[in-house]
């Protein structure tokens, strides 16, 4: 998952994932999950967004699998329980706010915190309306595999990382220890952190969330140490247990200057946002999306089916819906 800061707004480093990451991570093509053909919201509007007098909803879906799990379940219930036609389109985090403000999508179900966008569109223009919390708290951090942390407990304090730089060196890290990040399109604090904490490490980008997962799985299979930027919630913790490295404590405003950041990433309650016109006239669909609220465990259950079991999102959502009627019934009332 995860600006997910500035994404991960995530107070400190945002995650703005690449458009193809979900397709790579899940084996699916980055097209609409339901509805007609592919839609790239950076170039065009969905034909269903803001449709007058029609039971249609257009949802933005970000490129990490946790966000895809949200949208899959919401889409399934909107279609099968409430009778809506649903279109889902993949768009990066910041462009999604623009699309939402313009009515090209009706809702974003997992935002990691974009204070600049919130000020512009929610407070000033009032074209976007908060839709409540998703129920999941997001957090970015640096992680090592738990097997390495158990063998070397002091590695979980950033002050001791240089002691292990040689163990964490790779062919891409230019003689330093490697801090693995995902896509270069993610906006993180990691380069600033390495510099400002005077660490003997090099940030190396895997290329995408999917490529990062592949590398971590391979390291784990070979029982090799690694240090990586990663985030919660994320289903991979179920397959590769990881332990967070303690960075200097996060305090409000410590990440205000991207060049001077020297603190940990914050914990961010993930939120939903609706187009303001849709929030007022979207009827049952808008009410449902405001009520949509689940746990990390529930999200990970669906994400794991998509990413590991390779189920199409709709099938994963169907399985979850069939097993969890007590959870979603209040959403559709």
C-alpha positions in Angstrom: 0.0 0.0 0.0 0.6 2.4 0.6 2.0 10.3 -0.8 0.8 5.6 1.4 2.0 11.9 3.1 2.2 14.2 1.4 1.2 9.6 0.5 1.5 8.6 2.2 0.5 13.6 3.1 1.3 10.6 5.0 2.6 13.5 7.0 6.0 12.8 5.8 6.3 10.9 2.7 3.7 10.5 0.3 3.2 7.4 -1.7 2.1 8.1 -5.3 2.2 4.7 -6.8 2.6 3.9 -10.4 -0.5 3.3 -12.5 0.5 -0.2 -13.5 1.5 -1.5 -10.0 -1.8 -3.3 -9.3 -1.7 -5.0 -12.7 1.8 -6.1 -12.1 1.2 -7.2 -8.5 -2.0 -9.1 -9.2 -1.6 -10.3 -12.8 -4.6 -8.2 -13.8 -4.7 -5.7 -16.6 -5.1 -2.1 -15.4 -8.6 -1.7 -16.8 -11.9 -1.0 -15.1 -12.8 -3.7 -12.7 -16.5 -3.6 -13.7 -18.1 -1.8 -16.6 -16.8 -1.1 -20.0 -13.2 -1.0 -21.3 -10.1 0.7 -19.9 -10.2 4.3 -18.6 -7.1 6.4 -17.9 -8.5 9.2 -15.7 -5.4 11.3 -16.3 -6.7 11.7 -19.9 -10.5 11.2 -19.9 -13.6 11.1 -17.8 -15.5 7.9 -17.2 -18.8 7.9 -19.0 -20.6 7.0 -15.8 -19.3 9.6 -13.4 -21.8 12.2 -12.3 -24.4 10.7 -14.6 -27.7 12.5 -14.2 -30.7 10.3 -13.3 -28.9 7.0 -13.7 -28.0 4.5 -11.0 -24.3 4.7 -11.8 -21.2 5.2 -9.6 -17.6 5.7 -10.6 -14.9 4.9 -8.0 -11.2 5.8 -8.1 -8.9 2.9 -7.4 -5.2 3.4 -6.5 -2.5 1.1 -7.6 -1.8 -0.8 -4.4 -3.7 -3.9 -3.7 -5.2 -2.7 -0.4 -7.0 0.1 -2.3 -8.1 -2.4 -4.9 -9.6 -4.6 -2.1 -11.7 -1.6 -0.9 -13.0 -0.9 -4.4 -13.7 -4.5 -5.2 -15.9 -5.0 -2.2 -17.6 -1.7 -2.5 -18.3 -2.3 -6.2 -19.6 -5.8 -5.6 -22.1 -4.6 -2.9 -23.2 -1.6 -5.0 -24.0 -3.8 -7.9 -25.4 -6.9 -6.3 -27.1 -5.4 -3.2 -28.0 -1.9 -4.3 -28.5 -2.3 -8.1 -25.9 0.2 -9.3 -23.8 0.2 -12.4 -20.2 0.7 -11.2 -17.2 1.9 -13.1 -13.8 1.8 -11.5 -10.8 3.6 -12.9 -7.2 3.6 -11.9 -5.5 6.9 -11.3 -2.6 8.1 -9.1 -3.3 9.8 -5.8 -3.0 13.5 -6.6 -4.7 13.4 -10.0 -7.5 11.5 -8.3 -8.3 14.6 -6.3 -8.5 16.7 -9.5 -10.8 14.1 -11.1 -12.9 13.9 -7.9 -13.3 17.7 -7.8 -14.3 17.9 -11.4 -16.9 15.0 -11.0 -15.0 12.7 -13.3 -15.0 10.2 -10.4 -17.5 10.1 -7.6 -15.4 8.8 -4.7 -12.0 7.9 -3.4 -12.1 5.2 -0.8 -8.5 5.3 0.6 -6.6 8.5 1.0 -3.4 8.6 3.0 -3.5 12.3 3.7 -3.0 15.1 1.2 -3.3 18.3 3.2 -2.7 20.6 0.3 -5.4 19.0 -1.8 -7.8 18.9 1.2 -7.3 22.6 1.8 -7.9 23.5 -1.8 -10.9 21.3 -2.6 -12.6 20.6 0.7 -12.0 23.9 2.6 -11.8 26.5 -0.2 -13.5 25.2 -3.3 -15.9 22.9 -1.4 -16.0 20.6 -4.5 -15.0 17.6 -2.4 -16.7 16.4 0.8 -15.2 14.1 3.5 -16.7 10.7 3.5 -15.5 9.5 6.9 -12.8 7.2 8.0 -12.2 3.9 6.2 -11.4 2.2 9.6 -7.8 1.4 8.7 -4.7 3.3 9.9 -1.9 3.6 7.5 1.8 3.8 8.4 5.0 4.0 6.4 8.3 2.9 7.9 11.6 1.1 7.4 11.5 -2.6 8.0 13.9 -5.5 8.2 12.8 -9.2 8.0 12.0 -10.5 11.5 14.5 -13.3 11.2 17.2 -10.7 10.9 15.9 -8.6 13.7 15.8 -11.7 16.0 19.4 -12.5 15.1 20.5 -8.9 15.5 18.0 -7.1 17.8 20.0 -3.8 17.8 19.3 -3.4 14.0 15.8 -2.2 14.9 17.3 1.2 16.1 18.3 3.5 13.3 21.4 4.5 15.2 22.8 1.0 14.6 22.0 0.7 10.9 25.5 1.7 9.8 26.9 -1.3 11.7 25.0 -3.5 9.3 25.6 -1.5 6.1 28.0 -4.1 4.7 25.5 -6.9 5.3 22.8 -4.8 3.4 25.0 -3.9 0.4 23.8 -4.9 -3.1 25.1 -4.5 -6.6 22.9 -1.4 -7.0 23.8 0.4 -3.8 27.1 1.9 -4.9 29.2 0.4 -2.0 26.7 1.4 0.7 23.9 -0.4 2.4 20.7 -0.6 0.4 17.4 1.0 1.5 14.9 -0.5 -0.9 12.0 1.7 -2.1 9.3 0.9 -4.6 8.4 3.0 -7.6 10.3 6.2 -8.4 6.9 7.8 -8.6 6.4 7.4 -4.9 7.1 10.6 -3.0 8.9 9.5 0.2 11.2 11.1 2.7 13.8 8.4 2.5 16.6 10.2 0.6 16.3 13.1 3.0 16.3 10.8 6.0 19.4 9.0 4.8 21.2 12.3 4.3 20.0 14.0 7.5 20.6 11.0 9.7 24.1 10.7 8.1 23.6 7.0 7.2 25.9 5.0 5.0 23.0 3.9 2.8 21.7 4.4 -0.7 18.0 4.5 -1.7 17.5 2.0 -4.5 14.1 1.8 -6.3 12.7 -1.6 -7.2 10.5 0.0 -9.8 7.0 -0.8 -8.6 5.2 -2.3 -5.6 5.1 -5.6 -7.4 8.9 -5.6 -8.1 9.6 -4.7 -4.5 7.4 -7.6 -3.3 9.2 -10.0 -5.6 12.6 -8.9 -4.2 11.5 -9.2 -0.6 10.1 -12.6 -1.2 13.4 -13.7 -2.9 15.5 -12.3 0.0 13.2 -14.1 2.5 13.5 -17.4 0.6 17.3 -17.2 0.7 17.2 -15.9 4.4 19.1 -12.8 3.4 18.9 -9.5 5.3 17.3 -6.5 3.7 16.1 -3.0 4.7 13.1 -1.7 3.0 10.6 1.2 2.9 7.2 -0.5 3.4 3.8 0.3 4.8 0.9 -1.0 6.8 -1.7 -2.3 6.1 -0.1 -4.7 3.6 -0.8 -8.4 3.0 2.9 -9.3 2.6 3.4 -9.2 6.3 1.4 -12.5 6.4 4.0 -14.1 4.1 7.2 -12.3 5.1 7.1 -11.2 8.7 9.0 -7.9 9.1 10.0 -5.7 12.1 10.0 -1.9 12.0 13.2 0.0 12.5 12.7 2.8 15.0 13.4 6.2 13.5 13.5 9.5 15.5 10.0 10.0 16.9 7.5 11.7 14.7 6.2 15.1 16.0 3.7 17.3 14.3 5.5 19.4 11.7 8.8 17.6 11.7 8.3 16.7 8.1 7.1 20.2 6.9 10.3 20.8 5.0 11.0 17.9 2.7 14.7 18.7 2.6 15.2 18.7 6.4 13.1 15.7 7.4 14.8 13.7 10.1 11.9 11.9 11.8 9.7 8.9 11.4 6.6 8.8 9.3 3.3 9.4 11.1 0.4 7.0 11.7 -2.5 8.2 9.4 -6.2 7.2 9.7 -7.1 6.5 6.1 -10.1 8.5 4.8 -12.8 8.5 2.1 -13.8 11.5 0.0 -16.8 12.1 -2.2 -17.5 14.6 -5.0 -19.7 17.2 -3.2 -22.5 17.0 -5.8 -22.5 13.3 -5.6 -22.5 13.4 -1.8 -25.7 15.4 -1.9 -27.5 13.7 -4.8 -26.0 10.2 -4.8 -28.7 8.7 -2.8 -28.3 5.2 -1.5 -24.8 4.8 -3.1 -23.4 7.9 -1.4 -24.9 6.8 1.9 -23.4 3.3 1.5 -19.9 4.7 0.7 -20.0 6.9 3.8 -20.9 3.8 5.9 -18.2 1.6 4.3 -15.9 0.9 7.2 -13.7 -2.1 7.9 -10.6 -3.3 9.7 -7.1 -4.0 8.6 -7.7 -7.7 8.9 -10.7 -7.5 6.7 -8.9 -5.5 4.0 -6.0 -7.9 4.1 -8.2 -10.9 3.7 -9.4 -9.6 0.4 -6.0 -8.2 -0.7 -4.4 -11.6 0.0 -7.0 -13.4 -2.2 -6.2 -10.9 -5.0 -2.4 -10.8 -4.7 -1.5 -14.3 -3.6 -4.4 -16.5 -4.7 -4.6 -14.6 -8.0 -8.4 -14.3 -7.8 -10.0 -11.6 -9.9 -11.0 -8.7 -7.6 -14.7 -9.4 -8.2 -14.3 -13.1 -7.2 -12.3 -12.1 -4.1 -15.0 -9.6 -3.1 -17.8 -12.2 -3.7 -16.0 -14.7 -1.4 -15.5 -12.1 1.3 -19.1 -10.8 1.0 -20.5 -14.4 1.4 -18.4 -14.9 4.6 -19.0 -11.6 6.2 -22.7 -10.6 6.0 -22.7 -9.4 9.6 -20.0 -6.8 8.7 -21.5 -5.3 5.5 -25.3 -5.6 6.2 -25.3 -2.3 8.1 -23.6 -0.5 5.2 -26.5 -1.2 2.8 -29.4 -0.4 5.1 
